[in-house]
Amino acid sequence: MNLHRLLEAREAEGRPVRAVLVGAGKFGSMYLAQARRTPGLRMLAVADLAPDRARASLARVGWESARYGAASLDEAARDASTFVTDHAEAAISHPATDVVIDATGNPAVGIANVLACCRHRKSIVMVNVEADALAGPLLARRAREAGIVYSLAYGDQPALICELVDWARAAGFEVVAAGKGTKYLPAYHASTPKTVWGHYGFSDEMVARGDFNAQMFNSFLDGTKSGIEMAAVANATGLTPDPDGLAFPPCGVDDLARVLRPRSAGGALHHAGQVEVVSSLERDGRPVFRDLRWGVYVTFAAGHEYVRRCFGEYGIVTDSSGEYAAMYKPSHLIGLELGISVASVALRREPTGAATGWRADCVATAKRALKAGEVLDGEGGYTVWGKLMTAAASASVGALPIGLAHGVKLKRDIPAGRTVTWNDVEHDATAQAVRIRREMEEAFAPRASAVAAT
């Protein structure tokens, strides 16, 4: 509750937190819009493969050109202006850097940036949940061993869900379920970048006017992003998936406590302590009343008649028994809220969520019948979508994680709906991201991963 005070103190002392942003896309741009108005914070550098695009982003979100005109990192450190560069590791390694933000969205790049932060002893905020779902447990361990903080990104839904889970547990409640809302119908699993805009109801004119990436938006729709984010939540909180993956039950905010309780109590959950995503659409396509499409939730149990009575006295919406209740946040502000993580990591050395084990995985699943020789195009593409699976199940079948299902060639035919495995694809075992993922499998599920070894 005192992050702003701590930031103001750093401002008054003349030693602001110095941050490096890697990736100046949508999320990074939203953060930059707020960073320029945050006391006690300076952007040492913005690193992007396209520096001119980064400069355009800075201008678009309200930065005056003089504020990002530094000619070098050393000059940026001296005069408080920001250096724009395409050399991320140089910015990460600079002595003035306090905290790094990875907003690239590329899992292999994210892994490389975390390892660079470990080498140079710089804490890191991972907007890149794709990298976290791929190898977060090992990356978080490496960070701890290096004496740095590794954190999920506030404003993104996984960190907000972790916050709700932590709130419930710190208040003494048993967490029954936690997750988020999204727009979902079963047919969306087959959606491609060609069909995505029709599902969103976007006209050609809207798409032409906007700053939209069809493959990225399709990953939100086809279930992949939900699988990635719930894997990150499970690995950070200890909650686990349904063995069949996400069910996406239709549910509005008034019904969270009724739907997100175990089946044994009349709800939709396989077990208590589950991650689940709720749909903003009924299965016939009708909108859910008071949906949670943009928000996050936690459901929890009273555990005693006195607590159930308190729920009633204070107007908490519960299920019919009064045992199960819910709290939710109706929306998330994405990069506009990221400063919470930056301040928490830099000033308190506390992550806003981080993996503590390997409990869930997001694995490549065929959208259609695939033929030997086809090249997979990864998250949000035409070939595969990311399905949530327990880590044990993933390891036992040798499932190919969605984060490595891009640019790899199939060695055999795969029927629609089947999990793609390591043995099904030609992959470069020497690539850094592959090696880190394989090390994570071995370190966190040694018996199961032995079965999965190629």
C-alpha positions in Angstrom: 0.0 0.0 0.0 3.0 2.3 0.1 4.7 1.9 -3.3 3.9 5.5 -4.3 5.4 6.8 -1.1 8.6 4.8 -1.7 8.8 6.1 -5.3 8.4 9.7 -4.0 11.2 9.1 -1.5 13.5 7.9 -4.3 12.5 11.0 -6.3 13.3 13.3 -3.4 16.7 11.6 -2.8 17.6 12.0 -6.4 18.1 8.3 -7.1 15.2 7.1 -9.2 14.7 3.6 -10.2 16.2 3.1 -13.6 14.4 0.8 -15.9 15.0 -0.8 -19.3 12.1 -1.8 -21.5 12.8 -4.5 -24.1 10.0 -4.4 -26.8 8.0 -1.3 -27.6 4.9 -2.9 -28.9 1.4 -2.4 -27.5 2.0 -3.5 -23.9 5.3 -1.6 -23.8 3.8 1.5 -25.3 1.0 1.5 -22.7 3.7 1.3 -19.9 5.7 4.2 -21.5 2.5 6.3 -21.4 2.5 6.0 -17.6 6.3 5.8 -16.9 6.8 9.4 -18.0 4.4 10.5 -15.2 5.7 8.2 -12.4 7.8 9.8 -9.7 11.0 8.1 -8.7 11.3 6.3 -12.1 13.4 7.0 -15.1 13.5 5.0 -18.3 17.2 4.4 -18.9 16.6 2.7 -22.3 14.0 1.4 -24.7 15.4 -1.5 -26.7 13.6 -2.7 -29.8 14.7 -4.5 -33.0 13.2 -1.5 -34.8 14.4 1.7 -33.0 12.4 4.0 -35.3 9.3 2.1 -34.3 10.2 2.6 -30.6 10.7 6.3 -31.2 7.3 6.5 -32.9 5.7 4.7 -29.9 7.3 7.2 -27.5 6.0 10.1 -29.5 2.5 8.5 -29.8 2.1 8.1 -26.0 3.1 11.7 -25.2 6.9 11.8 -24.8 8.6 14.9 -26.0 11.5 14.1 -28.3 14.1 15.7 -26.0 13.2 13.1 -23.4 14.4 10.2 -25.5 17.2 11.9 -27.3 20.2 10.4 -25.4 23.0 9.5 -27.7 24.3 6.7 -25.5 23.5 4.7 -22.4 26.1 6.7 -20.4 24.5 9.9 -21.5 21.1 8.6 -20.5 22.4 7.7 -17.1 23.9 11.2 -16.6 21.1 13.5 -17.9 18.0 11.4 -17.2 17.0 11.2 -20.9 16.2 7.9 -22.5 18.4 6.0 -25.0 16.6 4.1 -27.8 18.6 1.2 -29.1 18.4 -2.2 -30.8 21.0 -3.7 -28.5 19.0 -5.1 -25.5 21.9 -6.8 -23.7 24.0 -3.7 -23.7 21.1 -1.9 -21.9 20.6 -4.8 -19.6 24.2 -5.0 -18.6 24.7 -1.2 -18.0 25.7 -0.4 -14.4 22.8 2.1 -14.1 20.1 -0.4 -14.9 18.0 -1.5 -11.9 15.2 -3.5 -13.5 14.5 -4.9 -16.9 11.0 -5.3 -18.5 10.7 -8.0 -21.2 7.6 -7.1 -23.3 8.7 -8.9 -26.5 6.1 -11.7 -26.5 8.7 -14.0 -28.1 9.4 -17.0 -25.8 13.0 -17.7 -27.1 13.9 -14.0 -26.8 12.4 -13.8 -23.3 14.4 -16.8 -22.2 17.6 -15.1 -23.6 16.8 -11.9 -21.8 16.2 -13.6 -18.4 19.5 -15.4 -18.7 21.2 -12.1 -19.6 19.6 -10.6 -16.5 21.0 -13.5 -14.4 24.5 -13.0 -15.8 24.4 -9.2 -15.1 22.5 -9.4 -11.8 19.5 -7.3 -13.0 15.9 -8.1 -11.8 13.3 -8.7 -14.5 9.6 -8.2 -15.0 8.2 -10.7 -17.5 5.4 -9.3 -19.6 6.4 -12.2 -21.8 4.1 -14.8 -20.3 4.8 -17.0 -23.3 8.4 -17.5 -22.0 7.1 -18.1 -18.5 4.7 -20.8 -19.6 7.5 -22.4 -21.5 10.1 -22.5 -18.8 9.1 -20.3 -15.9 9.9 -22.7 -13.1 13.5 -23.0 -14.2 13.8 -19.3 -15.1 12.6 -18.3 -11.6 15.0 -20.7 -10.0 17.9 -19.4 -12.1 16.9 -15.8 -11.0 16.9 -16.8 -7.3 20.3 -18.4 -7.6 21.6 -15.2 -9.3 20.2 -13.1 -6.4 17.7 -11.2 -8.6 13.9 -11.0 -8.7 11.9 -12.6 -11.5 8.3 -11.4 -11.6 5.1 -11.7 -13.7 3.8 -8.4 -14.9 1.0 -6.6 -13.1 -1.7 -5.4 -15.5 -1.5 -8.7 -17.3 -4.1 -11.1 -16.0 -1.8 -13.8 -14.5 -0.3 -11.4 -12.0 -3.7 -10.0 -11.1 -5.0 -13.5 -10.5 -2.0 -14.3 -8.4 -2.8 -11.2 -6.3 -6.4 -12.3 -5.7 -5.2 -15.8 -4.7 -2.6 -14.3 -2.3 -5.3 -12.0 -0.8 -7.6 -14.9 -0.2 -5.0 -17.2 1.3 -3.5 -14.4 3.5 -7.0 -13.7 4.8 -7.3 -17.4 5.8 -9.6 -18.7 3.0 -9.2 -21.9 1.1 -9.0 -21.0 -2.6 -11.4 -23.1 -4.6 -10.7 -21.7 -8.1 -9.0 -18.7 -9.8 -8.8 -17.5 -13.3 -10.1 -15.0 -15.8 -12.8 -14.4 -18.4 -12.6 -14.5 -22.2 -14.8 -14.7 -25.3 -15.1 -18.4 -26.1 -17.0 -20.9 -28.2 -15.7 -24.5 -28.9 -15.5 -23.6 -32.6 -12.9 -21.0 -31.9 -10.2 -23.6 -31.4 -10.1 -23.9 -35.2 -9.9 -20.2 -35.8 -7.1 -18.9 -38.0 -5.7 -15.4 -38.8 -8.0 -15.4 -41.9 -11.2 -16.0 -39.9 -10.4 -14.2 -36.7 -11.9 -10.8 -37.5 -15.3 -12.3 -38.3 -15.4 -13.9 -34.9 -14.6 -10.5 -33.3 -17.1 -8.7 -35.4 -14.5 -6.4 -36.9 -15.2 -4.9 -40.3 -12.4 -4.6 -42.9 -12.5 -0.9 -42.4 -11.9 -1.3 -38.6 -9.0 -3.6 -39.2 -7.4 -1.3 -41.8 -7.8 1.6 -39.3 -6.5 -0.1 -36.3 -3.1 -1.4 -35.1 -4.1 -5.1 -35.1 -2.0 -8.2 -35.5 -4.2 -11.0 -36.8 -2.1 -13.9 -35.4 -1.8 -12.3 -31.9 -5.6 -11.6 -31.8 -6.3 -15.1 -32.9 -4.2 -16.5 -30.0 -6.6 -14.7 -27.7 -9.6 -16.3 -29.4 -8.5 -19.9 -30.2 -7.8 -20.7 -26.5 -4.0 -20.5 -26.7 -3.6 -17.3 -24.7 -5.9 -18.7 -22.0 -3.9 -21.9 -21.8 -0.6 -20.0 -21.6 -1.9 -17.7 -18.9 -3.5 -20.4 -16.8 -0.3 -22.5 -17.0 1.6 -19.4 -15.6 -1.0 -19.0 -12.8 -0.9 -22.7 -11.9 2.9 -22.7 -11.8 2.9 -19.6 -9.6 0.1 -20.4 -7.1 0.0 -24.2 -6.8 -3.5 -24.4 -8.3 -3.9 -27.1 -10.9 -5.9 -27.7 -14.1 -8.7 -30.1 -14.8 -7.1 -33.2 -16.3 -9.2 -32.5 -19.5 -7.9 -28.9 -19.7 -9.9 -25.7 -19.6 -13.7 -26.1 -19.9 -14.5 -22.4 -20.4 -17.9 -22.6 -18.6 -20.2 -19.7 -19.4 -20.5 -17.6 -16.3 -21.2 -14.0 -15.3 -19.9 -12.3 -12.1 -23.1 -13.0 -10.1 -22.7 -16.8 -10.7 -19.0 -17.2 -10.0 -19.5 -18.8 -6.6 -22.2 -21.2 -8.0 -20.3 -22.3 -11.1 -16.7 -22.2 -9.8 -17.2 -24.7 -7.0 -16.5 -28.5 -7.2 -18.9 -30.8 -9.1 -19.4 -32.6 -5.8 -21.0 -29.4 -4.5 -23.0 -28.8 -7.7 -20.5 -26.7 -9.6 -18.4 -27.1 -12.7 -15.0 -27.8 -11.2 -13.2 -31.1 -11.4 -11.6 -30.4 -8.0 -11.1 -27.7 -5.5 -7.9 -25.7 -6.1 -8.3 -25.4 -9.9 -7.5 -22.8 -12.5 -10.4 -22.2 -14.9 -11.4 -19.6 -17.5 -15.0 -18.5 -17.9 -16.7 -17.6 -21.2 -18.5 -14.4 -21.9 -20.7 -16.3 -24.4 -23.3 -19.0 -23.8 -22.7 -22.1 -26.0 -25.4 -20.9 -28.4 -23.6 -17.6 -28.9 -25.8 -15.4 -26.7 -23.9 -13.0 -24.4 -23.6 -14.0 -20.8 -25.3 -11.6 -18.4 -22.7 -9.4 -16.6 -19.8 -11.3 -18.1 -16.2 -11.2 -16.9 -14.6 -11.1 -20.4 -11.9 -8.6 -19.4 -11.5 -9.5 -15.7 -10.2 -11.9 -13.2 -11.7 -13.8 -10.2 -11.1 -16.0 -7.3 -13.6 -18.3 -5.5 -13.1 -19.4 -1.9 -14.7 -21.4 0.8 -16.1 -20.2 4.2 -15.1 -23.3 6.1 -17.3 -22.5 9.1 -20.9 -21.5 9.9 -19.7 -18.2 11.5 -17.9 -17.2 8.3 -21.0 -18.1 6.2 -23.1 -15.9 8.5 -20.6 -13.1 8.0 -20.8 -13.5 4.2 -24.6 -13.0 4.5 -24.3 -10.0 6.9 -22.0 -8.1 4.6 -23.8 -8.8 1.3 -21.2 -11.2 -0.2 -22.7 -13.0 -3.2 -22.4 -16.8 -2.5 -23.8 -20.0 -3.8 -27.1 -21.3 -2.4 -25.3 -23.0 0.5 -23.5 -19.9 1.6 -20.3 -21.8 1.6 -18.7 -20.6 -1.6 -18.0 -16.9 -2.3 -16.1 -14.9 -5.0 -14.1 -11.8 -5.5 -13.3 -10.4 -8.9 -11.8 -7.5 -10.7 -13.9 -6.6 -13.7 -11.1 -5.4 -16.0 -7.4 -5.1 -16.3 -5.4 -2.2 -17.6 -2.6 -4.1 -19.2 0.6 -2.0 -19.6 -1.0 1.0 -17.9 -0.7 -1.0 -14.6 2.8 -2.4 -15.2 4.4 0.2 -12.9 3.1 -1.8 -9.9 5.5 -4.6 -10.8 8.4 -2.4 -11.6 8.1 -0.6 -8.2 7.5 -3.8 -6.2 10.5 -5.5 -7.8 12.9 -2.5 -7.5 11.8 -1.2 -4.1 10.6 -4.2 -2.2 12.4 -7.0 -4.1 9.0 -8.7 -4.2 7.6 -10.3 -7.4 4.0 -9.8 -8.4 3.8 -13.5 -9.1 6.5 -16.1 -10.0 6.6 -19.8 -10.7 7.3 -22.0 -7.8 6.9 -25.4 -9.5 5.9 -27.1 -12.8 2.2 -28.0 -12.5 0.7 -27.1 -15.8 1.7 -26.8 -19.4 0.3 -25.3 -22.6 0.9 -27.8 -25.5 0.6 -27.7 -29.3 -2.7 -29.3 -30.5 -3.6 -29.8 -34.2 -6.3 -27.4 -35.4 -6.9 -29.7 -38.4 -5.4 -32.8 -39.9 -1.7 -32.0 -40.5 0.5 -33.6 -43.0 4.2 -34.7 -42.7 6.4 -32.0 -44.0 4.1 -29.1 -42.9 5.8 -26.4 -40.9 4.0 -25.4 -37.7 3.3 -21.6 -37.3 2.9 -21.5 -33.5 0.6 -19.4 -31.3 -2.5 -18.0 -33.0 -1.6 -19.5 -36.4 -3.2 -21.8 -38.9 -1.8 -25.2 -37.7 -2.0 -25.5 -33.9 -3.5 -24.1 -30.8 -2.3 -24.2 -27.2 -4.2 -26.6 -24.9 -3.8 -26.5 -21.1 -2.6 -29.8 -19.7 -1.2 -30.9 -16.3 2.6 -31.0 -16.3 2.6 -34.7 -15.4 0.4 -35.5 -18.4 2.5 -33.3 -20.7 5.7 -34.9 -19.6 4.3 -38.4 -19.9 3.4 -38.0 -23.5 6.3 -35.8 -24.5 4.1 -33.0 -25.5 5.5 -30.2 -27.6 5.0 -26.9 -25.8 3.2 -24.2 -27.8 6.1 -21.8 -27.3 8.3 -24.1 -29.4 5.7 -25.0 -32.0 6.8 -22.3 -34.5 9.0 -23.0 -37.6 9.4 -26.7 -36.9 8.6 -29.4 -39.5 6.3 -32.3 -38.9 7.9 -35.8 -39.4 4.5 -37.6 -39.6 0.8 -36.9 -40.1 -1.2 -35.6 -37.1 -4.9 -36.0 -36.9 -7.1 -33.0 -35.9 -7.3 -32.5 -32.2 -4.2 -34.6 -31.3 -1.4 -33.3 -29.1 1.8 -32.8 -31.1 4.8 -34.3 -29.4 8.6 -33.8 -29.5 8.9 -37.0 -31.5 6.5 -35.6 -34.2 8.7 -32.7 -35.2 12.2 -31.9 -36.4 13.7 -29.6 -33.8 17.1 -28.1 -33.1 18.2 -29.7 -29.8 21.0 -27.1 -29.5 18.8 -24.0 -29.6 18.9 -22.2 -26.3 15.1 -22.2 -25.8 14.9 -25.9 -26.4 17.8 -26.7 -24.1 16.3 -24.5 -21.3 12.9 -26.2 -21.7 14.4 -29.7 -21.7 16.4 -28.8 -18.6 13.2 -27.5 -16.9 11.4 -30.8 -17.7 14.2 -32.8 -16.2 14.6 -30.6 -13.2 10.9 -30.4 -12.2 9.5 -33.7 -13.4 12.4 -36.1 -13.7 10.5 -39.3 -13.7 7.9 -38.2 -16.1 10.3 -36.4 -18.4 12.4 -39.6 -18.7 9.4 -41.1 -20.5 9.2 -38.0 -22.8 12.8 -38.0 -23.8 13.5 -38.4 -27.5 
